[in-house]
Amino acid sequence: MNTAVLRSWAAWSPGREDEAAWRAWAAHPEALEHEGRPEVAFLPALLRRRCSTLTRIMLAAGFGCCEAADRAEVRTVFASRHGNINESISLFERLSKRQPLSPARFSHTVHNAQAGLYSIAAENRLPSSSIAAQDDTFACGFVEALAHLQREPERAVLLVMADIPLDATAAYGMGLLLANDGDGQAIAFSSSASNAPAEPKAWPDAIEFLRWLITDEPQLQLGSGRVRWSWNRVENRGAQRAASAPPRTA
């Protein structure tokens, strides 16, 4: 079992752009909307024009999760099951018609495009990972974030999960700032093999996690049927020790 401290979070979906809106949703959950994209007015206009809808959502969640001073100082993990699949489909259609392809649109189809644009916008040159793992994408992104914490324990990690509409999916994004210490909710994470059939979910895993985070439930379990992923609220002993320590003197 691994433990991390959740220092802060941010999330976006059409009509829900701040903590108050998400808390209202958690009290009365309903289906997320499919259409819409954030303004991302914090980005320079030239960079904003380079952003696909998925990139806008990811940067809105990532920037909303981190203070300005932290954005360039965190390792990052960007997770998306489908990525910019709509742009890929458009390029395939043009190929089938023997039409020329746009290099700018092609750059959006690369799965680490969001990581690259975040590094430009935040002037962040630290290690980053881009994850796609089918139904388990959010959980695997969480595992990757824990691996970054193991690799460099003193540095926080920003995990961003987002997807855009595909079939029954919704447009959403969520950012988590995870660390080994500091103020925040301590969360224990574990996994185990499972032969149970996959259970239908009302919302994407990242949004299930957010709903759990906002409510008082002690444990969350997710899984595609092959693996059971578990998150548990635990006591943040590190923050308690820091609060009870005597003041330092010069």
Contacts in CASP RR format, 6 or more apart in sequence:
PFRMAT RR
TARGET T0000
AUTHOR 0000-0000-0000
METHOD contacts of the structure
MODEL  1
MNTAVLRSWAAWSPGREDEAAWRAWAAHPEALEHEGRPEVAFLPALLRRR
CSTLTRIMLAAGFGCCEAADRAEVRTVFASRHGNINESISLFERLSKRQP
LSPARFSHTVHNAQAGLYSIAAENRLPSSSIAAQDDTFACGFVEALAHLQ
REPERAVLLVMADIPLDATAAYGMGLLLANDGDGQAIAFSSSASNAPAEP
KAWPDAIEFLRWLITDEPQLQLGSGRVRWSWNRVENRGAQRAASAPPRTA
1 188 0 8 1.000
1 189 0 8 1.000
1 190 0 8 1.000
2 146 0 8 1.000
2 188 0 8 1.000
2 189 0 8 1.000
2 190 0 8 1.000
3 186 0 8 1.000
3 187 0 8 1.000
3 188 0 8 1.000
3 189 0 8 1.000
3 234 0 8 1.000
4 145 0 8 1.000
4 146 0 8 1.000
4 149 0 8 1.000
4 178 0 8 1.000
4 179 0 8 1.000
4 180 0 8 1.000
4 186 0 8 1.000
4 187 0 8 1.000
4 189 0 8 1.000
5 178 0 8 1.000
5 179 0 8 1.000
5 180 0 8 1.000
5 181 0 8 1.000
5 182 0 8 1.000
5 183 0 8 1.000
5 184 0 8 1.000
5 185 0 8 1.000
5 186 0 8 1.000
5 187 0 8 1.000
5 236 0 8 1.000
5 239 0 8 1.000
6 176 0 8 1.000
6 177 0 8 1.000
6 178 0 8 1.000
6 184 0 8 1.000
6 185 0 8 1.000
6 186 0 8 1.000
6 187 0 8 1.000
6 213 0 8 1.000
7 156 0 8 1.000
7 177 0 8 1.000
7 178 0 8 1.000
7 179 0 8 1.000
7 182 0 8 1.000
7 183 0 8 1.000
7 184 0 8 1.000
8 65 0 8 1.000
8 66 0 8 1.000
8 176 0 8 1.000
8 177 0 8 1.000
9 65 0 8 1.000
9 174 0 8 1.000
9 175 0 8 1.000
9 176 0 8 1.000
9 177 0 8 1.000
9 210 0 8 1.000
9 213 0 8 1.000
10 19 0 8 1.000
10 60 0 8 1.000
10 61 0 8 1.000
10 62 0 8 1.000
10 63 0 8 1.000
10 64 0 8 1.000
10 65 0 8 1.000
10 174 0 8 1.000
10 175 0 8 1.000
11 22 0 8 1.000
11 61 0 8 1.000
11 172 0 8 1.000
11 173 0 8 1.000
11 174 0 8 1.000
11 175 0 8 1.000
11 207 0 8 1.000
11 210 0 8 1.000
12 38 0 8 1.000
12 57 0 8 1.000
12 60 0 8 1.000
12 61 0 8 1.000
12 172 0 8 1.000
12 173 0 8 1.000
12 174 0 8 1.000
13 32 0 8 1.000
13 33 0 8 1.000
13 170 0 8 1.000
13 171 0 8 1.000
13 172 0 8 1.000
13 173 0 8 1.000
13 207 0 8 1.000
14 32 0 8 1.000
14 33 0 8 1.000
14 34 0 8 1.000
14 35 0 8 1.000
14 36 0 8 1.000
14 171 0 8 1.000
15 21 0 8 1.000
15 33 0 8 1.000
16 22 0 8 1.000
16 25 0 8 1.000
16 32 0 8 1.000
17 38 0 8 1.000
17 60 0 8 1.000
22 210 0 8 1.000
22 214 0 8 1.000
23 214 0 8 1.000
25 211 0 8 1.000
26 210 0 8 1.000
26 211 0 8 1.000
26 214 0 8 1.000
26 215 0 8 1.000
29 202 0 8 1.000
29 203 0 8 1.000
29 211 0 8 1.000
31 170 0 8 1.000
31 202 0 8 1.000
32 170 0 8 1.000
32 171 0 8 1.000
32 172 0 8 1.000
32 203 0 8 1.000
32 207 0 8 1.000
33 170 0 8 1.000
33 171 0 8 1.000
34 165 0 8 1.000
34 169 0 8 1.000
34 170 0 8 1.000
34 171 0 8 1.000
35 165 0 8 1.000
35 171 0 8 1.000
36 53 0 8 1.000
36 171 0 8 1.000
37 53 0 8 1.000
37 56 0 8 1.000
37 57 0 8 1.000
37 171 0 8 1.000
38 56 0 8 1.000
38 57 0 8 1.000
38 60 0 8 1.000
40 48 0 8 1.000
40 51 0 8 1.000
40 56 0 8 1.000
40 59 0 8 1.000
40 60 0 8 1.000
40 63 0 8 1.000
42 63 0 8 1.000
43 51 0 8 1.000
43 59 0 8 1.000
43 121 0 8 1.000
47 117 0 8 1.000
47 120 0 8 1.000
47 121 0 8 1.000
48 56 0 8 1.000
50 104 0 8 1.000
50 117 0 8 1.000
51 59 0 8 1.000
51 117 0 8 1.000
52 84 0 8 1.000
52 87 0 8 1.000
52 108 0 8 1.000
52 113 0 8 1.000
53 164 0 8 1.000
53 171 0 8 1.000
54 80 0 8 1.000
54 83 0 8 1.000
54 84 0 8 1.000
54 114 0 8 1.000
54 162 0 8 1.000
54 163 0 8 1.000
54 164 0 8 1.000
55 84 0 8 1.000
55 108 0 8 1.000
55 113 0 8 1.000
55 114 0 8 1.000
55 117 0 8 1.000
57 162 0 8 1.000
57 164 0 8 1.000
57 171 0 8 1.000
57 172 0 8 1.000
57 173 0 8 1.000
58 78 0 8 1.000
58 80 0 8 1.000
58 114 0 8 1.000
58 118 0 8 1.000
58 160 0 8 1.000
58 162 0 8 1.000
58 173 0 8 1.000
59 114 0 8 1.000
59 117 0 8 1.000
59 118 0 8 1.000
59 121 0 8 1.000
60 173 0 8 1.000
61 160 0 8 1.000
61 162 0 8 1.000
61 173 0 8 1.000
61 174 0 8 1.000
61 175 0 8 1.000
62 118 0 8 1.000
62 158 0 8 1.000
62 160 0 8 1.000
62 175 0 8 1.000
63 71 0 8 1.000
63 121 0 8 1.000
63 122 0 8 1.000
64 175 0 8 1.000
65 158 0 8 1.000
65 160 0 8 1.000
65 175 0 8 1.000
65 176 0 8 1.000
65 177 0 8 1.000
66 74 0 8 1.000
66 122 0 8 1.000
66 158 0 8 1.000
66 177 0 8 1.000
70 156 0 8 1.000
70 177 0 8 1.000
71 122 0 8 1.000
71 123 0 8 1.000
71 124 0 8 1.000
72 122 0 8 1.000
72 123 0 8 1.000
72 124 0 8 1.000
72 125 0 8 1.000
72 126 0 8 1.000
73 124 0 8 1.000
73 126 0 8 1.000
73 155 0 8 1.000
73 156 0 8 1.000
74 124 0 8 1.000
74 126 0 8 1.000
74 155 0 8 1.000
74 156 0 8 1.000
74 157 0 8 1.000
74 158 0 8 1.000
74 177 0 8 1.000
75 126 0 8 1.000
75 127 0 8 1.000
75 128 0 8 1.000
75 148 0 8 1.000
75 152 0 8 1.000
75 155 0 8 1.000
75 156 0 8 1.000
75 157 0 8 1.000
75 158 0 8 1.000
76 115 0 8 1.000
76 118 0 8 1.000
76 119 0 8 1.000
76 124 0 8 1.000
76 126 0 8 1.000
76 127 0 8 1.000
76 128 0 8 1.000
76 129 0 8 1.000
76 157 0 8 1.000
76 158 0 8 1.000
76 159 0 8 1.000
76 160 0 8 1.000
77 128 0 8 1.000
77 129 0 8 1.000
77 130 0 8 1.000
77 131 0 8 1.000
77 141 0 8 1.000
77 144 0 8 1.000
77 145 0 8 1.000
77 148 0 8 1.000
77 157 0 8 1.000
77 158 0 8 1.000
77 159 0 8 1.000
77 160 0 8 1.000
78 112 0 8 1.000
78 114 0 8 1.000
78 115 0 8 1.000
78 118 0 8 1.000
78 128 0 8 1.000
78 129 0 8 1.000
78 130 0 8 1.000
78 131 0 8 1.000
78 160 0 8 1.000
79 130 0 8 1.000
79 131 0 8 1.000
79 132 0 8 1.000
79 133 0 8 1.000
79 137 0 8 1.000
79 138 0 8 1.000
79 140 0 8 1.000
79 141 0 8 1.000
79 144 0 8 1.000
79 159 0 8 1.000
79 160 0 8 1.000
79 161 0 8 1.000
79 162 0 8 1.000
80 111 0 8 1.000
80 114 0 8 1.000
80 130 0 8 1.000
80 131 0 8 1.000
80 132 0 8 1.000
80 137 0 8 1.000
80 161 0 8 1.000
80 162 0 8 1.000
80 163 0 8 1.000
81 132 0 8 1.000
81 133 0 8 1.000
81 134 0 8 1.000
81 135 0 8 1.000
81 137 0 8 1.000
81 163 0 8 1.000
82 132 0 8 1.000
82 163 0 8 1.000
82 164 0 8 1.000
82 166 0 8 1.000
82 169 0 8 1.000
83 111 0 8 1.000
83 132 0 8 1.000
83 163 0 8 1.000
83 164 0 8 1.000
84 108 0 8 1.000
84 109 0 8 1.000
84 113 0 8 1.000
84 164 0 8 1.000
85 164 0 8 1.000
85 166 0 8 1.000
86 164 0 8 1.000
86 166 0 8 1.000
87 105 0 8 1.000
87 108 0 8 1.000
87 109 0 8 1.000
88 109 0 8 1.000
90 105 0 8 1.000
91 101 0 8 1.000
91 102 0 8 1.000
91 105 0 8 1.000
91 106 0 8 1.000
91 109 0 8 1.000
94 100 0 8 1.000
94 101 0 8 1.000
95 101 0 8 1.000
107 113 0 8 1.000
111 130 0 8 1.000
111 132 0 8 1.000
112 128 0 8 1.000
112 130 0 8 1.000
114 130 0 8 1.000
114 160 0 8 1.000
114 162 0 8 1.000
115 128 0 8 1.000
115 129 0 8 1.000
115 130 0 8 1.000
116 128 0 8 1.000
118 124 0 8 1.000
118 128 0 8 1.000
118 160 0 8 1.000
119 125 0 8 1.000
119 128 0 8 1.000
126 155 0 8 1.000
127 148 0 8 1.000
127 151 0 8 1.000
129 141 0 8 1.000
129 144 0 8 1.000
129 148 0 8 1.000
131 137 0 8 1.000
131 140 0 8 1.000
131 141 0 8 1.000
131 144 0 8 1.000
133 139 0 8 1.000
133 140 0 8 1.000
133 141 0 8 1.000
134 224 0 8 1.000
135 198 0 8 1.000
135 205 0 8 1.000
135 223 0 8 1.000
135 224 0 8 1.000
136 205 0 8 1.000
136 223 0 8 1.000
136 224 0 8 1.000
136 227 0 8 1.000
136 229 0 8 1.000
137 161 0 8 1.000
137 205 0 8 1.000
138 161 0 8 1.000
138 204 0 8 1.000
138 205 0 8 1.000
138 206 0 8 1.000
138 209 0 8 1.000
138 222 0 8 1.000
139 191 0 8 1.000
139 205 0 8 1.000
139 222 0 8 1.000
139 223 0 8 1.000
139 227 0 8 1.000
139 229 0 8 1.000
141 159 0 8 1.000
141 161 0 8 1.000
142 159 0 8 1.000
142 189 0 8 1.000
142 229 0 8 1.000
143 189 0 8 1.000
143 191 0 8 1.000
144 159 0 8 1.000
145 157 0 8 1.000
145 159 0 8 1.000
145 176 0 8 1.000
145 178 0 8 1.000
146 178 0 8 1.000
146 189 0 8 1.000
148 155 0 8 1.000
148 157 0 8 1.000
149 155 0 8 1.000
149 157 0 8 1.000
149 178 0 8 1.000
149 179 0 8 1.000
149 180 0 8 1.000
153 180 0 8 1.000
154 180 0 8 1.000
155 179 0 8 1.000
156 177 0 8 1.000
156 178 0 8 1.000
156 179 0 8 1.000
157 177 0 8 1.000
157 178 0 8 1.000
157 179 0 8 1.000
158 175 0 8 1.000
158 176 0 8 1.000
158 177 0 8 1.000
158 178 0 8 1.000
159 175 0 8 1.000
159 176 0 8 1.000
159 177 0 8 1.000
159 178 0 8 1.000
160 173 0 8 1.000
160 174 0 8 1.000
160 175 0 8 1.000
160 176 0 8 1.000
161 173 0 8 1.000
161 174 0 8 1.000
161 175 0 8 1.000
161 205 0 8 1.000
161 206 0 8 1.000
162 172 0 8 1.000
162 173 0 8 1.000
162 174 0 8 1.000
162 206 0 8 1.000
163 169 0 8 1.000
163 170 0 8 1.000
163 171 0 8 1.000
163 172 0 8 1.000
163 173 0 8 1.000
163 204 0 8 1.000
164 171 0 8 1.000
165 171 0 8 1.000
169 204 0 8 1.000
170 203 0 8 1.000
170 204 0 8 1.000
172 204 0 8 1.000
172 206 0 8 1.000
172 207 0 8 1.000
173 206 0 8 1.000
174 206 0 8 1.000
174 207 0 8 1.000
174 209 0 8 1.000
174 210 0 8 1.000
181 238 0 8 1.000
181 239 0 8 1.000
181 242 0 8 1.000
182 236 0 8 1.000
182 238 0 8 1.000
182 239 0 8 1.000
182 242 0 8 1.000
183 236 0 8 1.000
183 239 0 8 1.000
184 236 0 8 1.000
184 239 0 8 1.000
185 213 0 8 1.000
185 233 0 8 1.000
185 236 0 8 1.000
186 233 0 8 1.000
186 234 0 8 1.000
186 235 0 8 1.000
186 236 0 8 1.000
186 237 0 8 1.000
186 239 0 8 1.000
187 231 0 8 1.000
187 232 0 8 1.000
187 233 0 8 1.000
187 234 0 8 1.000
188 231 0 8 1.000
188 232 0 8 1.000
188 233 0 8 1.000
188 234 0 8 1.000
189 229 0 8 1.000
189 230 0 8 1.000
189 231 0 8 1.000
189 232 0 8 1.000
190 229 0 8 1.000
190 230 0 8 1.000
190 232 0 8 1.000
191 227 0 8 1.000
191 228 0 8 1.000
191 229 0 8 1.000
191 230 0 8 1.000
192 227 0 8 1.000
192 228 0 8 1.000
192 230 0 8 1.000
193 226 0 8 1.000
193 227 0 8 1.000
193 228 0 8 1.000
194 223 0 8 1.000
194 225 0 8 1.000
194 226 0 8 1.000
194 227 0 8 1.000
194 228 0 8 1.000
195 225 0 8 1.000
196 225 0 8 1.000
196 228 0 8 1.000
197 225 0 8 1.000
198 223 0 8 1.000
198 224 0 8 1.000
198 225 0 8 1.000
199 223 0 8 1.000
201 208 0 8 1.000
201 222 0 8 1.000
202 208 0 8 1.000
203 211 0 8 1.000
205 222 0 8 1.000
205 223 0 8 1.000
208 220 0 8 1.000
208 222 0 8 1.000
209 220 0 8 1.000
209 222 0 8 1.000
209 231 0 8 1.000
212 220 0 8 1.000
212 231 0 8 1.000
218 232 0 8 1.000
218 233 0 8 1.000
219 230 0 8 1.000
219 231 0 8 1.000
219 232 0 8 1.000
219 233 0 8 1.000
220 230 0 8 1.000
220 231 0 8 1.000
221 228 0 8 1.000
221 229 0 8 1.000
221 230 0 8 1.000
221 231 0 8 1.000
222 228 0 8 1.000
222 229 0 8 1.000
223 229 0 8 1.000
END
